[in-house]
């Protein structure tokens, strides 16, 4: 078989490429147009009346703010330190947080999550369960840890230091021991 193109095949490929560019460019042009409301080109009549020149206005004083202005609430930015937002929020409330990484609808992952949650409750620390397939949760964890297979349990300490990473199924005693070690 000859890996080169014949002149006819080359012309056809160039023609199809140009056609593709025209179709995509035209589609983007049409979809990118904003709807503009039509305005009449008829000038609006203005009535001029003979008036005496207006007296100059007195200088106005600077506006005095109200005594009790309504406070403006700006959103608070949370430093996530490369972790998902749910973990960063839990770290604001707890010094140590148990994070369970799970795949949805998998029985072993559900059991691992339940064991991690029970260990966190018993130890009095925070708990967050993360679905590794949700991009908002999975991408920061992958950037921080590399490839992690679910189920996994992380013990995270302030300020976003991963103290322990338990791959696979971890029972509540193992998680509680990791939390106790993190508290030392």
N, C-alpha and C positions, 0 to 999 in steps of 0.2 A: 504494500500500500504506500502511496506517495504522500508524504506529509505536507507538501506545498499546495498552494491553491492555484487553480487555473485562473487566467484573466477574467473569465466569465464569473467564476465563483467570487473573485475579489471584487468585481464591480457590484455584484449582488449584495455582498456583505457591506460595502461602503454605502450603497443605496439604502439598505435596511437600517444601517446606523444613522444616516441622515434623517430618515423618516422617523426613527425613534426619538432623536433629539428634537425634531420639530414637534412631534406629538407631545412629548413631555414638557418642552418649553411653552408650547401653546396652552397646555393644561395648567401649568403653573401661572401663566399670565392671566388666564381667565379666572382661576381661583383666587389669585392675589388681588384682583380688582376690588376696591371697596365700593359698597353701594353708596351712591351720592344722590341726594334728593335734588330734584330738578327745581331750579329757581327761575322765575320768569325774568326775561331780559327787558321787561317794561320798566322804565324808570319810575320811581315813586315820586309823585308830585309833592313839592314843598311849597308852602304858602309863605310868602315874604310880606310882612306888614311893616309899615313905617313906625318905628318906635324910637323913643329917645334912648341914647346910649345908657346902658345900665350903670348904676353907681358901683364903684369898686367895693368888693366884699371885704368885710373886716377880716383880719388874720384870725384863723382858728387856732385854738390851743391844742396841744397834744392830747390825744385821747387818754383818759385816765382808766386804768383797768378796773374791773369790778372788784369789790371787796372780797368776795368768795368765788373766785373763778372755778369752774368745773375742772378737776384735774384731768390731764390727758394721760391715758394709760397706754404706754408703749409696751410692745411685747418684750419679754425678757429673753435674752439670748442665753442659752445653756451651753457651756463648754462640754462637748461630747467626748473630746480626746480620742476621736476615731472609733468610738463605740456607737451602737444604735441609740436613738433618742430615749427609748424606754429604759435602757440600762443606765444612761446618764441621769435620768430623772430619779430612778431608784437609788442611785449613789448619792443624790442630794439628801435623801431621807435616811439612808442607812450607810454605815461605814463599810459593811461587807454585804455583797449581793450575790446570790446564787442564780446563775443564768443557765437555763435548760434549752439546748438547741435541739429542735425536733422536726421531723418530717411529718406533715399532716396525714392523718388516716393510716398510720402504721402502729400496730398494737404494741410493739416493744418500745417505741418512742413515747407513746402515751404512758406506759408503765414507768419509764425512766423519768418522765416529767412529773408524775405523781410522787415518785420517791424523792426527787429533788425538792419538790414543794413541801413535802412532809418534813424533810431534814431542815429546810429553811425556817419553817414554822417552829420546829422544836428548838432550833438554835437562836431564834429571835432576830433573824437577819432578813434582808429583802430578798424577793424572788421575782424573776422575770422569765417567762417562757417565750422563745423566739422561733418562729417558723422560718427555717433556712431558705425556703423557696420565695419568700417575700423579699423583693430587692432592697427595700429600705432597711431591713434587718440583716439580710445575708451579706450584702456587699461590704459594710463596715467590718463585720467579723472576719470575712475572708481577707480583707486588706490587713487587719491586725494580726491574724493568726496563720494565714495561709489556708490550705485545704483542711477542712474539718468535716468528718463524717458524722452524721446524726445517727443515733442519739449521742449527745455529748453534754457534759456539765462543766461549767466554768465557775470558779470562785473568783470574784472581782472585788478589789479593794479600792478605796479612794487613793489617789485621783485617777482612776481607770487603770490600775495595775492588775493584770491577770495573775493571780497567785497560783491557781491550780487549774489544770485542764484534764478532765477525766473523759477519755474517749470510750465510746460504747456504753453499755448499761452500767449504771452505778447505783447501788442500793443506798438507802437513807443513812446507814451507819458510815459508809465510806464518805458520803457527802458531808455528814456532820463532823467527821474527823478532819476533813479538808478545811471546813469552816473554823474549827477549833485551832488548827495550825495557823490559819490566816490571822486570827485574833492575837496570837502571841506577839 
